[in-house]
Structures are given as C-alpha cells and as structure tokens.
Amino acid sequence: MTDRTLLKKGLTVIASCRERTGDIWEAHFGAAAIAAYFFIAENRLDDDVARKIAEQADRMVTRRLGEPVNLVRADPDMADREAKRSANDDERVVVEALEETIDGLHWVGHNAIYAAASLKAIRELDGWGAAADVEAISQLIRSFKGKIPGRSWIGYKTSEVKALTPPEEGGPAGIEDGAALSRAVLQELAAFGTIYRAEAHHDLIGHMLTFSHALVTLEELGYPALFKRGLLPLFKLVRVLRASRYLQPGEPIRLFSPVDREPLALARPSTSLPTESAFWDKERSGDEWDFGHAFKFPYSFYHHAARAGGADAAAYDRFRRIVGT
C-alpha cells in the first residue's frame, strides 16, 4: 500500500492553495497526488510501476508545498473542539460547500473534482487536519460560485455555453447510477474521430472524464443527491464536446480560447499506457506532469472502466490521445 503521506500532502495543497497563491489552480496538484494514491491502490500494477507513480507524485506535490503550511490559527478553545471532531464532521463541511455550487458548470467541474478528491482522501484517512484546514477546503469550493463554465471552447463562446441546456437525447435522464454514467462517458470518449492537442479539445475531453469521475466518486461515498445534481452541468459539457466529435483536419472551426491558436495540432497517441512502466519513464517535471493531469486523467479513465465492466478498444485508443503529446 502506498504511503498515506501522499494523501496528506495532497489535502494540504488543496487547503492552502488560495492562501498561498490567491487562486484556485494550485489545488490541481493536490487533487493529482490524491489521484495517484488511489490509482495505485485500486489497480493491479507491477511493483515497479507503482513505485514510479508514487515517487513522481510525491516529487510533484512536494515541489508545490515547500515548507509545510500551518493553517491552524491561535485559538484557546481549539484543543477542546478538535477532540470532538470526527471524519463525518470533516466530510459534512466539504459537502455543505459543494451543495452551494454543484448545480452549475464552473471551470469545467473543478468544484466537484476538488471536493470529491478531498472527501475520498478524508474518508481514507478517517479524518484529517485541523478544523481550519477543512474549512479552507470548503471555502475553496465555495469560491467557484458564479464562476464561468471555462475559458476554451470549440464551436461555442463562453456566454453560449452558459446558456446551454443538457441534451435531451443521450442526456442525464437515463443515468441512474455511477456504473451507467461510466458506461456513457466511455461511449462519449470512444465517439471522437479527431482529437486536437488543445485546451479546448483534448484537455476538455480529459475533464469530461475527471468531472464525471468526481460524480461517480460522490455516489460511491454515499452522496447520491450530489451525484444526480451534478449530471446537469456535466452533460452541458458533454453537449459542447459532441459538436467537435467529427472535426476533419484543416476544417475551419470556431475556436474561442485565450491560449489555443490555430492551426491546432492533432493529439499524438501515447505509445504506452499508464499501467505500463514505459509511460512513467518519460521526464514529465518540465510541464509539472501536465499540470497534474498525468495522474488525474489515468485514474479517472481506469476507474470508469472498472465501474463500466470494461472499456472497448476505441475508448482505449482515444484515451491514448488524451494522455499523449
């Protein structure tokens, strides 16, 4: 079993990111460390593969932390309150924050992604940190309220995405549980004919995997109402992505992004999978393990495959393009 210190470091990054950076994005690395831990724990990996993942995830998250951050403020009553806290108390604080933001699509679902990762780690640790640490996570999740759906899109402006409704056909109405959602998401992934290496395309498809995985995790942790409520914003994202399933190289596209530039390059498939040692032999520190996605996308894909009872060859092929270059 991987050292649970990886979970503690991941939670610390999530809890402290706004205080240390004034932004929400450093929490990406905390969620990635948690994903790495559970990717190892839930898959039958060779010892060599597990060791490489654990070492690289620890290197990634430790670089973000530097010196340990103490969020506990001086409080004479802290010791008494801490003695009465439980893991359920910690979860409740995070869940109440997510209830305020789960109904909307905010930054492609990172409110749900951060919350689900935190809840799963807290459950695994049977409680974590001080009350101030958990409250910091809840404030991070609340900070998504009113935020935009995302910044990079093909076929839609951000304002148009905000106005969208989920698709009636192939939408959330037929999704009853996590297994059904995993099957649906893998089918969506397999349907792509062309995938561009762009924030507006491969990255957005990857976040379809992670956002939906967050909802599956919420259901597995015993929060079915949050699972159901999150389907509406998720399928708004799915609807946007369906418009770019069958793009042809060289075909004019409506690209709206502050970072992507035409012509978009095709995503090259990875020659190895994250369950194979060769995948982790590549030096990934230069781009911070693809901003943590080198851990997050694989964990989400393989968890979906497990819940769905497997993934077909087309889904694996498209996944190779999501984690390729």
C-alpha positions in Angstrom: 0.0 0.0 0.0 1.2 3.5 -0.9 2.3 5.7 2.0 -0.7 7.7 3.0 1.5 10.8 3.4 0.7 11.4 -0.3 -3.0 11.9 0.7 -2.0 14.3 3.5 0.2 16.3 1.2 -2.5 16.4 -1.4 -5.1 17.7 1.0 -2.6 20.3 2.4 -2.1 21.7 -1.1 -5.8 21.9 -1.7 -6.4 23.5 1.6 -3.6 26.0 1.4 -3.7 27.0 -2.3 -5.8 30.1 -2.0 -3.9 31.4 1.0 -0.5 30.8 -0.7 -1.4 31.8 -4.3 -4.6 33.8 -4.2 -6.0 31.5 -6.8 -7.8 28.1 -7.2 -5.5 26.3 -9.6 -2.7 25.1 -7.3 -5.2 22.7 -5.9 -4.8 20.8 -9.1 -1.6 19.3 -7.8 -3.2 18.3 -4.6 -6.0 16.5 -6.4 -3.4 14.9 -8.7 -1.5 13.5 -5.7 -4.7 12.0 -4.3 -5.5 10.5 -7.7 -2.0 8.9 -7.9 -2.6 7.3 -4.5 -5.9 5.8 -5.5 -4.7 4.8 -9.0 -2.1 2.7 -7.3 -4.4 1.4 -4.6 -7.3 0.4 -7.0 -5.3 -1.2 -9.9 -3.2 -4.3 -10.1 0.1 -2.6 -11.0 3.5 -4.1 -11.1 5.6 -3.0 -8.2 7.9 -1.1 -10.5 5.0 0.9 -12.0 3.5 1.6 -8.5 6.9 2.8 -7.2 7.4 5.2 -10.2 4.0 6.7 -9.8 4.3 7.2 -6.1 7.8 8.7 -6.4 6.8 11.1 -9.2 3.5 12.2 -7.5 5.4 12.9 -4.3 8.0 14.9 -6.1 5.3 16.9 -7.8 3.3 17.7 -4.7 6.3 18.3 -2.5 7.6 20.9 -5.0 4.3 22.8 -4.6 4.4 22.7 -0.8 7.9 23.7 0.0 7.8 24.3 3.7 4.7 22.7 5.5 1.9 25.2 5.8 0.1 25.5 9.1 -3.5 26.8 8.7 -4.5 26.5 12.3 -4.9 29.8 14.0 -4.1 30.5 17.6 -7.3 29.6 19.5 -7.5 28.7 23.2 -10.6 26.5 22.5 -9.1 24.7 19.6 -7.9 21.6 21.6 -11.4 21.0 23.0 -13.1 21.4 19.6 -10.6 19.2 17.9 -11.1 16.4 20.4 -14.8 16.3 19.5 -14.4 16.3 15.7 -14.8 13.2 13.5 -14.3 12.3 9.9 -18.0 12.7 9.4 -17.7 16.3 10.6 -14.9 17.0 8.1 -17.0 15.5 5.3 -20.1 17.4 6.2 -18.1 20.7 6.0 -17.0 19.9 2.5 -20.3 18.5 1.3 -22.2 21.6 2.5 -19.8 23.8 0.4 -20.3 21.6 -2.6 -24.1 21.8 -2.3 -23.8 25.6 -3.0 -22.0 25.1 -6.3 -22.9 21.6 -7.7 -25.8 22.8 -9.9 -23.8 24.9 -12.3 -20.9 24.3 -14.7 -18.0 26.2 -13.1 -14.4 25.9 -14.6 -15.3 22.5 -16.2 -16.3 20.9 -13.0 -13.3 21.6 -10.7 -15.5 22.4 -7.8 -16.8 18.8 -7.9 -13.3 17.4 -8.7 -11.6 19.1 -5.8 -14.5 18.2 -3.4 -14.7 14.5 -4.4 -10.9 14.1 -4.2 -10.9 15.7 -0.7 -13.8 13.7 0.5 -12.3 10.4 -0.7 -8.9 11.2 0.9 -10.5 12.3 4.2 -12.6 9.1 4.3 -9.4 7.0 3.6 -7.6 8.8 6.4 -10.6 8.6 8.8 -10.3 12.4 9.3 -7.6 14.8 8.6 -6.0 18.1 9.7 -7.4 20.8 11.9 -10.9 22.3 11.6 -9.3 25.4 9.9 -7.7 23.1 7.2 -11.1 21.5 6.3 -12.8 24.9 6.4 -10.2 26.2 3.9 -11.1 23.4 1.5 -14.8 24.3 1.9 -14.0 28.0 1.1 -12.1 26.9 -2.0 -15.1 25.0 -3.2 -17.5 27.9 -2.4 -15.3 30.2 -4.4 -16.5 28.6 -7.6 -20.0 30.0 -7.1 -20.8 32.2 -10.1 -17.6 31.4 -11.9 -17.6 30.8 -15.7 -18.0 27.4 -17.3 -14.5 27.5 -18.7 -12.3 29.6 -21.0 -11.5 27.5 -24.0 -14.2 26.1 -26.4 -14.7 24.8 -29.9 -18.0 25.8 -31.5 -19.3 27.9 -28.6 -18.5 31.2 -26.9 -18.4 31.1 -23.1 -21.6 33.0 -23.0 -23.2 30.5 -25.2 -22.0 27.6 -23.0 -23.6 29.3 -20.0 -26.9 29.5 -21.8 -26.9 25.8 -22.9 -29.2 23.1 -21.5 -28.2 19.5 -21.4 -29.1 17.3 -24.4 -32.5 15.6 -24.2 -31.3 12.6 -26.2 -28.4 10.8 -24.6 -28.6 13.1 -21.6 -28.7 12.8 -17.8 -32.3 11.4 -17.8 -31.1 7.9 -18.4 -28.3 7.9 -15.9 -29.4 6.1 -12.7 -26.1 5.3 -11.0 -22.3 5.6 -11.3 -21.9 2.5 -13.4 -24.4 3.9 -16.0 -22.5 7.2 -16.0 -19.2 5.5 -16.5 -20.5 3.5 -19.5 -22.0 6.7 -21.0 -18.8 8.7 -20.6 -16.6 5.9 -22.1 -19.0 5.8 -25.1 -18.7 9.6 -25.5 -14.9 9.3 -25.4 -14.9 6.5 -28.0 -17.1 8.5 -30.4 -14.4 11.1 -31.2 -12.9 10.8 -34.7 -10.4 13.6 -34.3 -8.7 14.9 -31.2 -6.7 18.0 -31.2 -3.9 18.8 -28.7 -5.5 21.9 -27.2 -7.1 23.1 -24.0 -10.3 23.5 -26.0 -10.2 19.8 -27.1 -8.1 17.1 -25.6 -8.0 18.9 -22.2 -11.7 19.4 -22.2 -12.3 15.8 -23.1 -10.0 14.8 -20.2 -12.1 17.0 -17.9 -15.2 15.2 -19.1 -13.5 12.1 -17.6 -12.5 13.7 -14.4 -15.7 15.7 -13.8 -17.8 12.6 -14.4 -15.5 10.5 -12.2 -15.9 13.0 -9.4 -19.7 12.4 -9.6 -19.2 8.7 -9.6 -17.0 9.1 -6.5 -19.6 11.1 -4.7 -22.2 8.4 -5.4 -19.7 5.7 -4.1 -19.1 7.8 -0.9 -22.8 7.8 -0.2 -23.9 11.2 -1.7 -26.4 10.2 -4.4 -28.2 13.5 -4.4 -25.0 15.4 -5.3 -24.3 12.8 -8.0 -27.7 13.4 -9.6 -27.5 17.2 -9.3 -24.1 17.2 -10.9 -25.3 15.4 -14.0 -26.9 18.6 -15.4 -23.7 20.7 -15.6 -21.7 17.6 -16.7 -24.0 17.0 -19.7 -23.8 20.6 -20.6 -20.1 20.0 -21.1 -20.9 16.8 -23.0 -23.2 18.7 -25.3 -20.4 21.1 -26.2 -17.9 18.3 -26.9 -20.4 16.5 -29.1 -20.1 19.4 -31.6 -16.4 18.6 -32.1 -16.6 14.8 -32.4 -16.1 14.6 -36.2 -13.8 17.5 -37.0 -11.7 17.0 -40.0 -8.0 18.2 -40.1 -7.9 21.5 -41.9 -11.6 22.1 -41.5 -12.4 25.7 -40.3 -13.5 25.7 -36.7 -15.0 28.3 -34.3 -12.2 28.4 -31.7 -12.6 30.6 -28.6 -9.6 30.5 -26.3 -7.1 32.8 -24.7 -4.4 30.1 -25.0 -5.1 27.9 -28.1 -4.1 29.1 -31.5 -4.9 27.8 -35.0 -3.9 25.6 -36.7 -4.5 23.1 -33.9 -2.2 20.1 -33.9 -3.5 16.6 -33.8 -3.0 14.8 -30.4 -0.4 12.1 -30.8 -1.3 8.9 -29.1 0.9 7.7 -26.2 2.8 4.5 -27.2 2.4 3.2 -23.7 -0.4 3.2 -21.1 -0.2 4.5 -17.5 -0.4 0.9 -16.2 2.9 0.2 -18.0 6.4 1.2 -16.8 7.4 2.9 -20.0 4.7 5.5 -19.6 6.5 6.8 -16.4 10.0 6.7 -17.9 9.3 9.9 -19.7 10.5 13.0 -17.8 7.4 15.0 -17.0 8.6 17.5 -14.5 9.1 20.2 -17.1 5.4 20.7 -17.5 4.6 19.7 -14.0 3.2 16.3 -15.1 0.9 18.1 -17.5 -0.4 20.2 -14.6 -1.1 17.1 -12.7 -3.2 15.5 -15.5 -0.7 12.7 -15.9 -2.1 11.3 -12.7 -5.7 12.6 -12.8 -6.7 11.5 -16.3 -5.5 7.9 -15.9 -7.1 7.4 -12.6 -10.5 8.7 -13.9 -10.3 6.6 -17.1 -9.4 3.3 -15.3 -12.0 3.9 -12.6 -14.7 4.4 -15.2 -13.5 1.2 -17.0 -13.8 -0.7 -13.7 -17.3 0.7 -13.0 -18.5 0.1 -16.5 -17.2 -3.5 -16.6 -14.5 -2.7 -19.1 -13.7 -0.3 -22.0 -13.6 -1.1 -25.7 -10.7 -0.7 -28.0 -11.9 2.6 -29.3 -12.1 4.1 -25.8 -8.5 3.0 -25.1 -7.4 4.5 -28.4 -8.9 7.9 -27.7 -7.5 7.7 -24.1 -4.0 7.2 -25.5 -4.5 10.6 -27.4 -5.7 12.3 -24.2 -2.5 11.3 -22.3 -0.2 11.5 -25.4 1.6 14.6 -26.7 
